[in-house]
Amino acid sequence: MKKLLSILAILLTATVSAQQGKLRKVATVGFLNVENLWDTIRSADYIDGTLDLKNPAFHRSIPLDSVKFLEPEKYEGVWSDEALKGKKAVRFQSGSEEFTPSSAKNYNTKVYRQKLANEAKVISEMGAQYTKTAPVIVGLIEVENRQVIEDLVKHPILAKYDYGIVHYNSYDYRGIDVALIYQKKRFKVTHSEKKELKVFNEEGRREYTRDILVVSGLLDNEKVTFFMNHWPSRRGGEAASLPKRNAAAQLLKKSMDSIRTADPSVKLFAMGDFNDDPVSSSLKNHLKAQANPKDLSEATPYLNLMYPLYKKGVASLAYQDAPNLFDQIIVSQNVISKEVTKEYSVYKTEVFAPPYLVNKEGNYRGYPFRSWNGDQFTGGFSDHFPAFVVLQKEP
């Protein structure tokens, strides 16, 4: 299975549409799981609902030693903007202590800088074989806070592209979020928000997970909206955890449908780590993401670009020798075209797995070259291969 995964993972290219000829104006939209991009400082989530009643839950990540200066209240109950009105509260991140110099990982400045350099390299090369430049839009998964994103986009490899940032803190129990970075000269943000995903365990207790990040704007003067996802994991088993991902799919579909209803001309891109394959119930039955452009209609307007790759056996990760394609890109019907027109359409979709991202030896040969083997830093990149779509149009 490991040998098979290695062969499939290095299969880079799958043409989604049958377009031929020379590329015109192009743009890469992609994302990657940066596998726990934390800074080295132990942090907590600080929520201040006393600042602005129109946006009650002012929410940011702060150093743990600053908590004592903020006079937070001890808060019990369901965390939500509404519940936190008029209150100050602190939520401790369960993952924050793990990524510090004093932890078993010995997560120090040297390791942090290597992580930044690794992720910057991957971002800069996604789609570059087609566009000769870095992606215009990049989604990020497993970032601790805004500071690590700022450090990432300021890295010398990426600084010349002048990336802007869209990020909101979530109530995720570990303290990780999703985010979006964009080349300012080509994408203008007109609106952004987070959609809070509320899921519950079998005892009815809420489990805190990542939000869905929604970013609308103009991509080279075309109206687009991006939805960044990191759905609940399969912890506890695939079947037992599936209702949580079904709930995420329903929230995503509702958000996409709402924007599409308000303006059918907006091009929609939903992407991220869905913790399910393209044929899973969450994506197939709840989001109703179609496998074939022929099946698109007014009632089913969303196409899963990763389905052809999945059918070819391409994987973006592996767990216990089982390959999965959890990292996916789903688009609205108006991004699909058989001809090159004056508006962006899909040219190619890929799982990005150049040789340096693939583990070359040992028990995990053929797997993504991840950053961590237990508490040991490997010098690797991520436990997921990134994915991207190349868009094209007439100049």
KEKE-381267 format. One line per field, with one value per residue (C-alpha): residue in one letter; residue number from 1; x, y, z. Coordinates in nm, 2 decimals. Example, Ala and Ser with C-alpha at 12.3 -4.5 7.8 and 13.67 -1.06 7.14 Angstrom:
2
rest <- A; S;
nr <- 1; 2;
x <- 1.23; 1.37;
y <- -0.45; -0.11;
z <- 0.78; 0.71;
***
This chain:
395
rest <- M; K; K; L; L; S; I; L; A; I; L; L; T; A; T; V; S; A; Q; Q; G; K; L; R; K; V; A; T; V; G; F; L; N; V; E; N; L; W; D; T; I; R; S; A; D; Y; I; D; G; T; L; D; L; K; N; P; A; F; H; R; S; I; P; L; D; S; V; K; F; L; E; P; E; K; Y; E; G; V; W; S; D; E; A; L; K; G; K; K; A; V; R; F; Q; S; G; S; E; E; F; T; P; S; S; A; K; N; Y; N; T; K; V; Y; R; Q; K; L; A; N; E; A; K; V; I; S; E; M; G; A; Q; Y; T; K; T; A; P; V; I; V; G; L; I; E; V; E; N; R; Q; V; I; E; D; L; V; K; H; P; I; L; A; K; Y; D; Y; G; I; V; H; Y; N; S; Y; D; Y; R; G; I; D; V; A; L; I; Y; Q; K; K; R; F; K; V; T; H; S; E; K; K; E; L; K; V; F; N; E; E; G; R; R; E; Y; T; R; D; I; L; V; V; S; G; L; L; D; N; E; K; V; T; F; F; M; N; H; W; P; S; R; R; G; G; E; A; A; S; L; P; K; R; N; A; A; A; Q; L; L; K; K; S; M; D; S; I; R; T; A; D; P; S; V; K; L; F; A; M; G; D; F; N; D; D; P; V; S; S; S; L; K; N; H; L; K; A; Q; A; N; P; K; D; L; S; E; A; T; P; Y; L; N; L; M; Y; P; L; Y; K; K; G; V; A; S; L; A; Y; Q; D; A; P; N; L; F; D; Q; I; I; V; S; Q; N; V; I; S; K; E; V; T; K; E; Y; S; V; Y; K; T; E; V; F; A; P; P; Y; L; V; N; K; E; G; N; Y; R; G; Y; P; F; R; S; W; N; G; D; Q; F; T; G; G; F; S; D; H; F; P; A; F; V; V; L; Q; K; E; P;
nr <- 1; 2; 3; 4; 5; 6; 7; 8; 9; 10; 11; 12; 13; 14; 15; 16; 17; 18; 19; 20; 21; 22; 23; 24; 25; 26; 27; 28; 29; 30; 31; 32; 33; 34; 35; 36; 37; 38; 39; 40; 41; 42; 43; 44; 45; 46; 47; 48; 49; 50; 51; 52; 53; 54; 55; 56; 57; 58; 59; 60; 61; 62; 63; 64; 65; 66; 67; 68; 69; 70; 71; 72; 73; 74; 75; 76; 77; 78; 79; 80; 81; 82; 83; 84; 85; 86; 87; 88; 89; 90; 91; 92; 93; 94; 95; 96; 97; 98; 99; 100; 101; 102; 103; 104; 105; 106; 107; 108; 109; 110; 111; 112; 113; 114; 115; 116; 117; 118; 119; 120; 121; 122; 123; 124; 125; 126; 127; 128; 129; 130; 131; 132; 133; 134; 135; 136; 137; 138; 139; 140; 141; 142; 143; 144; 145; 146; 147; 148; 149; 150; 151; 152; 153; 154; 155; 156; 157; 158; 159; 160; 161; 162; 163; 164; 165; 166; 167; 168; 169; 170; 171; 172; 173; 174; 175; 176; 177; 178; 179; 180; 181; 182; 183; 184; 185; 186; 187; 188; 189; 190; 191; 192; 193; 194; 195; 196; 197; 198; 199; 200; 201; 202; 203; 204; 205; 206; 207; 208; 209; 210; 211; 212; 213; 214; 215; 216; 217; 218; 219; 220; 221; 222; 223; 224; 225; 226; 227; 228; 229; 230; 231; 232; 233; 234; 235; 236; 237; 238; 239; 240; 241; 242; 243; 244; 245; 246; 247; 248; 249; 250; 251; 252; 253; 254; 255; 256; 257; 258; 259; 260; 261; 262; 263; 264; 265; 266; 267; 268; 269; 270; 271; 272; 273; 274; 275; 276; 277; 278; 279; 280; 281; 282; 283; 284; 285; 286; 287; 288; 289; 290; 291; 292; 293; 294; 295; 296; 297; 298; 299; 300; 301; 302; 303; 304; 305; 306; 307; 308; 309; 310; 311; 312; 313; 314; 315; 316; 317; 318; 319; 320; 321; 322; 323; 324; 325; 326; 327; 328; 329; 330; 331; 332; 333; 334; 335; 336; 337; 338; 339; 340; 341; 342; 343; 344; 345; 346; 347; 348; 349; 350; 351; 352; 353; 354; 355; 356; 357; 358; 359; 360; 361; 362; 363; 364; 365; 366; 367; 368; 369; 370; 371; 372; 373; 374; 375; 376; 377; 378; 379; 380; 381; 382; 383; 384; 385; 386; 387; 388; 389; 390; 391; 392; 393; 394; 395;
x <- 0.00; 0.28; 0.45; 0.12; 0.06; 0.40; 0.33; -0.01; 0.10; 0.36; 0.10; 0.09; -0.15; -0.51; -0.68; -1.03; -1.15; -1.05; -0.91; -0.62; -0.38; -0.16; -0.26; -0.36; -0.40; -0.37; -0.41; -0.34; -0.58; -0.47; -0.42; -0.21; -0.22; 0.09; 0.08; 0.07; 0.23; 0.26; 0.49; 0.70; 0.50; 0.22; -0.10; -0.47; -0.78; -0.90; -1.26; -1.38; -1.75; -1.76; -1.59; -1.84; -2.20; -2.23; -1.94; -1.94; -1.68; -1.35; -1.13; -0.75; -0.47; -0.26; 0.06; -0.03; 0.16; -0.06; -0.38; -0.34; -0.35; -0.69; -0.91; -1.11; -1.42; -1.44; -1.70; -1.90; -2.14; -2.17; -1.92; -2.08; -2.09; -2.43; -2.34; -2.03; -2.19; -2.08; -1.82; -1.45; -1.32; -1.01; -1.00; -0.68; -0.56; -0.48; -0.22; -0.03; 0.19; 0.31; 0.48; 0.72; 1.09; 1.01; 0.79; 0.90; 0.92; 1.18; 1.00; 1.24; 1.31; 1.54; 1.26; 1.00; 1.21; 1.26; 0.89; 0.83; 1.09; 0.95; 0.59; 0.70; 0.89; 0.58; 0.35; 0.58; 0.60; 0.23; 0.12; 0.44; 0.50; 0.20; 0.19; 0.56; 0.47; 0.33; -0.04; -0.27; -0.49; -0.36; -0.57; -0.39; -0.49; -0.36; -0.23; -0.22; -0.28; -0.24; 0.12; 0.25; 0.08; 0.24; 0.58; 0.51; 0.42; 0.72; 0.96; 1.21; 1.07; 0.72; 0.77; 0.80; 0.45; 0.30; 0.04; -0.25; -0.42; -0.77; -0.79; -1.03; -0.97; -1.19; -1.30; -1.12; -1.02; -0.66; -0.62; -0.58; -0.75; -0.79; -0.68; -0.64; -0.36; -0.38; -0.16; -0.29; -0.22; -0.46; -0.72; -0.93; -1.12; -1.48; -1.61; -1.50; -1.66; -1.64; -1.92; -1.92; -1.97; -2.15; -2.12; -2.19; -2.08; -2.30; -2.36; -2.48; -2.18; -2.04; -1.71; -1.52; -1.38; -1.27; -1.50; -1.56; -1.38; -1.57; -1.38; -1.54; -1.37; -1.25; -0.99; -0.85; -1.18; -1.40; -1.64; -1.54; -1.59; -1.36; -1.47; -1.18; -1.26; -1.10; -1.38; -1.40; -1.16; -1.24; -1.13; -1.35; -1.40; -1.52; -1.88; -1.91; -1.77; -1.95; -2.25; -2.01; -1.88; -2.24; -2.31; -2.01; -2.13; -2.48; -2.33; -2.10; -2.39; -2.61; -2.34; -2.26; -2.63; -2.69; -2.42; -2.52; -2.88; -2.79; -2.57; -2.55; -2.25; -2.02; -1.77; -1.75; -1.45; -1.48; -1.15; -0.96; -0.92; -1.27; -1.15; -1.37; -1.32; -1.51; -1.75; -1.83; -2.18; -2.09; -1.97; -2.19; -2.52; -2.51; -2.30; -2.42; -2.08; -2.11; -1.85; -1.92; -1.98; -2.27; -2.46; -2.45; -2.78; -2.97; -3.04; -2.69; -2.45; -2.13; -1.85; -1.59; -1.27; -1.09; -1.32; -1.12; -0.80; -0.98; -1.09; -0.72; -0.61; -0.44; -0.41; -0.33; -0.25; -0.24; -0.33; -0.24; -0.15; -0.49; -0.47; -0.73; -0.80; -0.93; -0.78; -1.03; -1.15; -1.52; -1.64; -1.96; -2.09; -1.99; -1.62; -1.65; -1.62; -1.51; -1.38; -1.13; -1.34; -1.29; -1.38; -1.18; -1.25; -1.07; -0.77; -0.60; -0.64; -0.36; -0.25; 0.10; 0.35; 0.70; 0.97; 1.08; 0.73; 0.74; 0.90; 1.16; 1.25; 1.15; 0.80; 0.65; 0.80; 0.56; 0.37; 0.38; 0.71; 0.56; 0.72; 0.69; 0.75; 0.61; 0.81; 1.10; 1.12; 1.20; 1.27; 0.97; 0.68; 0.33; 0.13; -0.09; 0.00; -0.13; -0.39; -0.44; -0.65; -0.51; -0.76; -0.73; -0.90; -0.83; -0.62;
y <- 0.00; 0.24; 0.18; 0.23; 0.55; 0.68; 0.62; 0.78; 1.08; 1.17; 1.17; 1.54; 1.64; 1.58; 1.80; 1.88; 2.03; 1.94; 2.28; 2.29; 2.56; 2.82; 2.96; 3.32; 3.52; 3.28; 3.26; 2.99; 2.93; 2.68; 2.58; 2.38; 2.23; 2.38; 2.11; 2.30; 2.64; 2.77; 3.04; 2.95; 3.15; 2.98; 3.16; 3.18; 3.31; 3.64; 3.73; 4.08; 4.13; 4.47; 4.66; 4.66; 4.54; 4.52; 4.28; 4.15; 3.88; 4.07; 3.77; 3.74; 3.52; 3.66; 3.55; 3.36; 3.59; 3.88; 3.72; 3.86; 4.22; 4.18; 4.09; 3.82; 3.67; 3.29; 3.20; 2.88; 2.78; 2.78; 3.01; 3.23; 3.60; 3.63; 3.46; 3.67; 4.01; 4.23; 3.97; 3.92; 3.57; 3.36; 3.02; 2.82; 2.65; 2.28; 2.27; 2.59; 2.43; 2.16; 2.40; 2.59; 2.56; 2.39; 2.12; 1.77; 1.90; 2.16; 2.39; 2.68; 2.97; 2.77; 2.51; 2.78; 2.96; 2.63; 2.57; 2.92; 2.86; 2.52; 2.65; 2.96; 2.74; 2.52; 2.83; 3.00; 2.69; 2.59; 2.62; 2.80; 2.55; 2.70; 3.06; 3.13; 3.30; 3.23; 3.17; 3.47; 3.31; 3.06; 2.91; 2.81; 2.53; 2.48; 2.82; 2.93; 3.30; 3.61; 3.66; 3.33; 3.43; 3.77; 3.60; 3.37; 3.63; 3.84; 3.56; 3.65; 3.38; 3.54; 3.90; 4.02; 3.90; 4.14; 3.91; 4.04; 3.84; 3.74; 3.56; 3.52; 3.33; 3.03; 2.85; 2.54; 2.34; 2.31; 2.67; 2.63; 2.83; 2.86; 3.17; 3.32; 3.51; 3.70; 3.90; 4.26; 4.37; 4.11; 4.05; 4.31; 4.20; 4.34; 4.13; 3.86; 3.68; 3.35; 3.10; 2.93; 2.56; 2.42; 2.04; 1.82; 1.48; 1.18; 1.33; 1.65; 1.85; 2.10; 2.02; 2.33; 2.31; 2.54; 2.80; 2.82; 3.14; 3.33; 3.59; 3.78; 4.01; 4.09; 3.86; 4.06; 4.25; 3.93; 3.87; 3.56; 3.42; 3.17; 2.93; 2.79; 2.47; 2.24; 2.00; 1.80; 1.50; 1.13; 1.11; 0.83; 0.66; 0.76; 0.66; 0.80; 1.14; 1.16; 1.36; 1.65; 1.66; 1.64; 1.94; 2.12; 2.03; 2.17; 2.50; 2.53; 2.46; 2.72; 2.98; 2.91; 2.90; 3.23; 3.41; 3.24; 3.34; 3.71; 3.72; 3.43; 3.58; 3.54; 3.25; 3.03; 2.82; 2.59; 2.43; 2.28; 1.96; 1.81; 1.49; 1.30; 1.17; 1.30; 1.00; 1.05; 1.12; 1.47; 1.59; 1.38; 1.39; 1.70; 1.95; 1.77; 1.83; 1.66; 1.44; 1.52; 1.86; 1.69; 1.65; 2.02; 2.20; 2.48; 2.24; 2.09; 2.37; 2.26; 2.05; 1.86; 1.91; 1.64; 1.36; 1.27; 1.25; 1.03; 0.79; 0.77; 0.68; 1.00; 1.07; 1.38; 1.19; 0.85; 0.71; 0.35; 0.27; 0.38; 0.66; 0.94; 1.25; 1.48; 1.80; 1.91; 2.21; 2.25; 2.52; 2.67; 2.59; 2.92; 2.84; 2.55; 2.63; 2.43; 2.74; 3.01; 3.32; 3.67; 3.53; 3.29; 2.92; 2.60; 2.49; 2.23; 2.09; 1.91; 1.76; 1.92; 1.65; 1.73; 1.49; 1.71; 1.68; 1.30; 1.08; 0.87; 0.60; 0.40; 0.29; 0.60; 0.59; 0.75; 0.94; 1.32; 1.44; 1.56; 1.80; 1.58; 1.22; 1.23; 1.49; 1.48; 1.76; 1.59; 1.90; 1.81; 2.01; 1.87; 1.55; 1.66; 1.73; 2.07; 2.12; 2.39; 2.49; 2.70; 2.94; 3.09; 3.35; 3.58; 3.89;
z <- 0.00; 0.08; -0.25; -0.43; -0.24; -0.34; -0.71; -0.69; -0.48; -0.73; -1.01; -1.03; -1.31; -1.39; -1.65; -1.53; -1.85; -2.21; -2.29; -2.52; -2.65; -2.49; -2.15; -2.14; -1.82; -1.54; -1.16; -0.91; -0.62; -0.37; 0.00; 0.23; 0.57; 0.74; 1.01; 1.34; 1.26; 1.61; 1.75; 2.05; 2.31; 2.52; 2.44; 2.53; 2.35; 2.50; 2.43; 2.52; 2.47; 2.64; 2.36; 2.08; 2.11; 1.73; 1.72; 2.08; 2.08; 2.02; 2.00; 1.98; 2.08; 2.36; 2.55; 2.86; 3.09; 2.98; 3.10; 3.46; 3.33; 3.15; 3.45; 3.27; 3.42; 3.47; 3.21; 3.19; 2.92; 2.55; 2.38; 2.12; 2.03; 2.18; 2.51; 2.55; 2.52; 2.81; 2.94; 2.93; 2.92; 2.86; 2.69; 2.73; 2.42; 2.48; 2.20; 2.30; 2.57; 2.34; 2.10; 2.34; 2.41; 2.75; 2.60; 2.49; 2.14; 2.23; 1.99; 1.98; 1.75; 1.52; 1.46; 1.41; 1.15; 0.97; 0.97; 0.82; 0.55; 0.46; 0.43; 0.23; -0.02; -0.08; -0.12; -0.36; -0.59; -0.60; -0.96; -1.07; -1.35; -1.52; -1.40; -1.34; -1.02; -0.67; -0.62; -0.60; -0.33; -0.07; 0.21; 0.53; 0.77; 1.13; 1.20; 1.57; 1.53; 1.31; 1.42; 1.26; 0.93; 0.94; 1.00; 0.71; 0.45; 0.56; 0.49; 0.22; -0.01; 0.00; 0.09; -0.27; -0.35; -0.09; 0.06; 0.26; 0.54; 0.64; 0.97; 1.26; 1.58; 1.63; 1.94; 1.84; 2.15; 2.04; 1.93; 1.56; 1.29; 0.91; 0.72; 0.37; 0.22; -0.11; -0.35; -0.29; -0.64; -0.79; -0.52; -0.34; -0.03; -0.02; 0.27; 0.51; 0.80; 0.99; 1.01; 1.35; 1.33; 1.63; 1.67; 1.97; 2.10; 2.19; 2.54; 2.39; 2.49; 2.25; 2.08; 1.97; 1.62; 1.34; 1.18; 0.80; 0.68; 0.40; 0.20; -0.09; -0.33; -0.68; -0.84; -1.14; -1.13; -1.12; -0.83; -0.63; -0.29; -0.11; 0.17; 0.38; 0.56; 0.82; 0.91; 1.23; 1.23; 1.23; 1.60; 1.76; 1.42; 1.08; 1.13; 1.48; 1.38; 1.04; 1.18; 1.27; 0.91; 0.78; 0.99; 0.84; 0.49; 0.57; 0.70; 0.40; 0.15; 0.33; 0.30; -0.06; -0.16; 0.02; -0.18; -0.50; -0.45; -0.38; -0.69; -0.93; -1.12; -0.82; -0.87; -0.56; -0.44; -0.13; -0.04; 0.25; 0.46; 0.47; 0.66; 0.41; 0.06; -0.24; -0.22; 0.15; 0.26; 0.38; 0.04; -0.18; 0.00; 0.22; 0.02; -0.30; -0.47; -0.81; -0.97; -1.33; -1.50; -1.69; -1.36; -1.28; -1.27; -1.09; -0.81; -0.80; -0.90; -0.72; -0.88; -0.69; -0.89; -0.70; -0.81; -1.13; -0.91; -0.66; -0.93; -1.05; -0.69; -0.61; -0.24; -0.03; 0.29; 0.44; 0.78; 0.88; 0.52; 0.39; 0.12; 0.14; -0.06; 0.21; 0.06; -0.20; -0.41; -0.50; -0.74; -0.86; -1.20; -1.35; -1.31; -1.56; -1.93; -2.24; -2.40; -2.30; -2.24; -2.10; -1.75; -1.54; -1.57; -1.46; -1.65; -1.43; -1.08; -0.90; -0.58; -0.54; -0.46; -0.59; -0.47; -0.17; -0.02; -0.04; 0.23; 0.06; 0.31; 0.62; 0.73; 0.58; 0.24; -0.01; 0.26; 0.28; 0.45; 0.77; 1.02; 1.33; 1.42; 1.77; 1.95; 1.70; 1.44; 1.11; 0.90; 0.69; 0.56; 0.63; 0.68; 0.38; 0.02; -0.09; -0.37; -0.62; -0.92; -1.21; -1.37; -1.71; -1.93; -2.23; -2.14;
***
